[in-house]
Amino acid sequence: MKVLFLGDIVGKRGREAVRDLLPRLEDRYGADFVIANGENAAHGKGLTEKTYQQILDAGVDCITMGNHAFAKKEIIEHLDEMDRLVCPLNHVSHLGEGCRQFKVNGKRVLVINILGVFMQEEYATSPYEAMDRVLKATERYGVDYYIVDFHGEATAEKRVFAEYYKDRLNAVIGTHTHVQTADEQIIDGMAYITDAGMCGPFRSIIGRDINECIQRMVNNEMTKYVISEADPILCGLYTEFNDDTKKCVAIERIQIRPE
C-alpha cells in the first residue's frame, strides 16, 4: 500500500497548491490513499464545509485536524456529514470522530488524530491514554494499518510517542509547526517524521503575512490575523508498506517550492 500525507494546508494558497500539484504526485507515486491535515485550510484557522469539499475534490481521501479544529463554528453543524474528517481524539470538546476506518485495496486503514501535551486549552487527555483506548477497542475486529497524525508543538513529544508505539503502529506523522523536518525514517518498520511541513504561502511566517507578524511581534500592535498571498510551497510525505508484513519499506519527504 502506498500512502501520501500532505502537511498542514494553510489558507487559499495552500488549497490551490494541493489542487494543482496533488494529481502530479499521485501519478508519480501511484498513491492508493491520500491524507492531508486541514486544520488551517479556511483563512488560516479551522475548516468550513466549503473548504472541506474543495480539499476532497482535489483528490484527498481523508482530512485530519488539530488544535484549530473548531475555530470555524459552522463545522460543528456539519460534522455528521463529514465522513472523511478525523478530529483530535483527545480534544477538550470531544467533538467529531477521533479515529476513522477506511477500506483501501481491501485493507482496513485506521487514521487517528492526536494532540500533543503542549496544546494547553485544547488538550484534554494524555495522548498515550487516548491511543491505548483505540488499540484496545480495535483489537477485536482487527486493523491492517494504523496511521497517526500527531499534532504537537515539541519535537521530543512526537519522537517519544513514536518510539513507544513503534511495534503497534504503522506510521506516526507529526504536524502543526508548518516547518518540515528532515528526519523522515523507518523505525523498526514504522514510518516516522517529526513534522510533515506545510502546504501554504512560502514567503510568509508559517503561512501568515510577514508585515502583519512584524507589526504584532516587534511593534506590539493588535493586528488582524492575515494569511500571506505569496506563491505556495507543498510539503508532505510518501510511504509504502508491504501488505504481507505491514512494515514500511519506503519513505520519502516531499517538498515542492514555488519557482
Secondary structure, 3 states (H helix, E strand, C coil): CEEEEECEEEHHHHHHHHHHHHHHHHHHHCCCEEEEECCECCCCCCCCHHHHHHHHHCCCCEEECCCCCCCCCHHHHHCCCCCCEECCCCECCCCCCCEEEEEECCEEEEEEEEECCCCHHHECCCHHHHHHHHHHHHCCCCCCEEEEEEECCCHHHHHHHHHHHCCCCCEEEEECCCCCCCCCEEECCEEEECCCCEEEECCCECCECHHHHHHHHCCCCCCCCCECCCCEEEEEEEEEECCCCCCEEEEEEEEECCC
